[in-house]
Amino acid sequence: MTKKSESEVTIASGTLLLDIVSRWPATETVLHRYDELAGVCLCCTCLFDSIEDVASRFSLDLKAFLRDIEKAAVG
């Protein structure tokens, strides 16, 4: 997880959801949007999983998932 500039955040696909939500609370909204696609509450069941693991387990588009999380982290 590195912050490149004020307007751009890069989050590694191996980053745990807990670390992301802790550092950027606004990303929780994105996770809730993906709950329906996953069929579970991601914040309730996957906080100790990486973005990549969650995307793989629930057949989510990893690039789109990561992009949406990064957008929310920027604010």
C-alpha positions, 0 to 999 in steps of 0.5 A: 500500500503506497500513496503516490499523490494526493489524487492517486492511491495504489493498493496491492491486490494482496492487501487484506480487506481489514488493512484497507478499511482501517486505513481508508474507511470510505472503502467500506461502501465499495465492499458493501456494493460487492456484497450482492455479487459475492452473496455474503457480507464481505466486511463480516466474512472476509476481513482477513482475506486479500482483495485477490483472494476475495475476487477469486473466491467469489468470481469478482472482476479483480481489476474492477474490484481493485479500481473501485476500492482505489477510487474510494480510498482517494475520496 
